[in-house]
Amino acid sequence: MAELATIARPYAEALFQAAGAQAGDACEWLDELAAIAAEPALAAFAADPKVPPDQVFDVITGVMKAPLPEIGRRFLRTVIDNGRIAALPEIARQFRERVNAQRGVADATVESAFPIDAAQLAELQGVLERRFGRQLRLHVQLRPELIGGVRVVVGDEVLDTSVKARLEHMRVALTA
């Protein structure tokens, strides 16, 4: 979705500049806005030309867990006024990347066939941080189809040590 990424970039950059030292706090409310915007019912509601922008704003802020700070309110109004609600999840993703880069941290998705306990996760985090050369914030997802092992995604880098990947490599080698 290069087009959505292109649309989201100036919004994420402007919010990052405006948030300044509060960028870390902005991640929380921006992620919540992104989750709300990803709901199909809200997208349909916001796309209805009969619904005024103020009503869309009120609905979104009404379902949030905590009130938006002033910068969040202004940001949301701008996004709604420009018809960019669908871009909110991508804006949040790009904004988080900027904040992570500023902090020297990266988000990592760890896909595992089985649940990982806290001790294993801490050990895995140490190994992955040495491998990728930066501090990582791990998010674990269960994917039983991997059979065993893990698959780690950090940005555009992938480390796949799953049994499924090894079987696929064997299949390719045997059929070549």
C-alpha positions, 0 to 999 in steps of 0.5 A, a space after each residue: 500500500 504505497 499510496 496509503 504510506 505516502 498519504 500518511 507520511 506528512 501527517 506522521 511527520 507533522 505530529 512527530 514535530 508538534 509532539 516534541 518531547 511528548 511523542 512517547 505519550 502520543 503513541 498511546 492515544 494515536 494507537 487507540 485512534 488507529 484501532 478505532 479507525 480500523 473498525 469497518 463500521 466507523 469507516 462506513 459512518 465517516 464516509 457517509 456524506 450526510 454525516 458532518 465532520 463534527 459528528 465523526 469527531 464526537 463519535 471517535 472521541 466518545 469511544 476512546 478510553 481516555 480524553 484526548 489531549 489538545 494536540 490529539 484533538 487538533 490532530 484528529 480534527 485535521 485528519 477528519 477534515 481532510 478525509 484521511 481517517 482510513 490512513 490513521 493506522 498507517 499514520 500511527 505505524 509511521 509515527 511509532 517508527 519515528 519515535 522508536 528511531 529517536 529512542 534507538 528502539 525497534 518493534 519486533 514481532 515474534 511468531 511462535 508455534 507455541 506459547 513462550 514463557 517470560 524466561 524464554 522470552 527474556 533470553 530470546 530478547 537478548 539473543 535478538 538484540 545482539 543479532 539485530 544490533 538494537 534494543 527491541 520491543 517484542 510482540 508475540 503472536 502464536 502461529 501453530 502452522 510454523 510447527 516449531 521454532 520462531 519467525 522474527 520480523 523487525 522492520 523489513 528484516 526477517 529471521 525465520 528459524 521455524 520448522 516450516 521454513 526448514 521443511 520448505 528449504 528441504 523441499 526446494 533443495 530436493 526438487 531442484 
